[in-house]
């Protein structure tokens, strides 16, 4: 009979990996509450992200620019916008100067939906992170930006 390796063989883990895993766990935990709230309004987190991006650009944005601004990359922004358009939350039209370019703009219905979500989402963020206090939240933000090699 052949001898096998023990099942409890451990490998060395670096601190960077430990921190990476903790960030993933934290992101997952924080995302669950928001996802449940959005689900009640038949929105995914990605759809909500697109609506927030478009609310910040009242004149609309090209689809490629929306994709660049998204928190998580979605390879099919066209399909995502199509779902939102079917619900009358966004509208799309071709750019008159460049017929290949498609502009998307949030509708009044989209703004109303976001406005109704603003307070519940704010309260959720405060319940999830408010216990850290202002200074520690600022430190966490600064460290997050530094981890992504961005300036605070």
N, C-alpha and C positions, 0 to 999 in steps of 0.2 A: 504494500500500500504506500502511495506517495504522500509525502508530508506537504501540507499546504501552508501558505502564509497565514498568520493569525489575522482574524477579522478586525482586530483593534489597532492595526498599524496606523499610526498617525503621521501626518506630514507636518512640517513646520509651516506656520502661517505668519505672514508679515503683518505688521501693524496697518499698513495701507489696505490690505485685504479685509482686515477686521473692520476698519472704518467704512470701507466700501459696502460691506454687508450690512452694517448698522444703518447706513444711509438708505439702502434699499428697503430694509425693514421699516424704517421710520416713514419713508415715502409711501409704502404700502399701507401702513396704519393710518396715516393722515388722509390718504386718498379714499379710503373706504367710506368715511362719513360723507364726504362731498359726493362721491359716486351715488350713494343711497339717496341723498337729497335731490340730485339731478335726475335720477331714475324716476322719482315721483313726478317729474315734469317732462318725462320721456326724452331726456337729453343724455348723451354720453359726455364724458369729460372732454373729449376732443371737440365735440360740437359746441359745448359751452366755451371752450377756448377760442374757437373761430368767432363766435358771437361777440366775445369780449374784445377780440382784435378789431373786429369791424365797428364796434361801438366807438372805439378810439380813433377811427378813421371815417368820420361822417360822410366824406365824399366818395368812399369806397376804396378798394385796393385791387390790384391785379392778383390773380390766383397765386402766382409764384411768390409774391410778396407775403401773402397770407401764410403760405407754406414756410417761408423763411422765419416768420415771427412765432410760429407755433412752439409750444413747450415740448411736446413730443411729436416727432416727425410722423406724418401720415403720407404714404406714397400716393394716395388717391384723393387729393383735395377736391378734384372735380366731383367725384361721387359723394363726398362729404357735403359739399355745397348743394348738390342736387337734392339730398335728403332734407336739408334745411330750407331749400327753395320750395319743396313740396308742402312744407308746413307753413309757408309764407313768412318765414323768419329772415330770409335774405332774398335779394333779387340779383340776377346776373344780366349783364349785357356786354356786347362786344364793343371794344374801343373803336370809335369811328376812325382814328388815325391808323390803327393797326388791327385789322379784322381778326388776326390770329389771337390777339390778347383779349382776355375776358376779365371784366371788372365785376366785383361783387360788392354789394352794399347791404347793410342791415336795414330791415324794414321797421315800420312803427311797431308791428307785432313782436319783432325780435327785441326791440328796445323795451317794450312793456314786459316781456318775459324776464329779461335781465334785471329790470328794475324791481320786479317782484322777488327775485332771487338775491338781490344785493344784501338785504338785512339778514336773512337766514344764513347766508354764507359767511358774512362778517361775524355773526355770533358763533358759528362753528369754528372759524379760525381762532377767535378769542378763547373759546373753550378748549381748543386743542393746544394752543401755544401761549396763551396769556399768562400762564403761571410762570413763564420764564422771565417776565419783566422786560422793560424797554432796553436796558443795557445789554442783557444777554441775547435778546432778539437781534439787536444791532450787531453784536459779535457773531452770532450765527449767520446772519446775512453776509457780513464781511468775509467770514471763512468760506461760505458757499461760493461767493464770487471768486475768491482766491483759488479755490479748488478747481474752478472752471477757467482759471487764468484770465479773469476779467478784473478791471479796475472797479473798486467800490464806488 
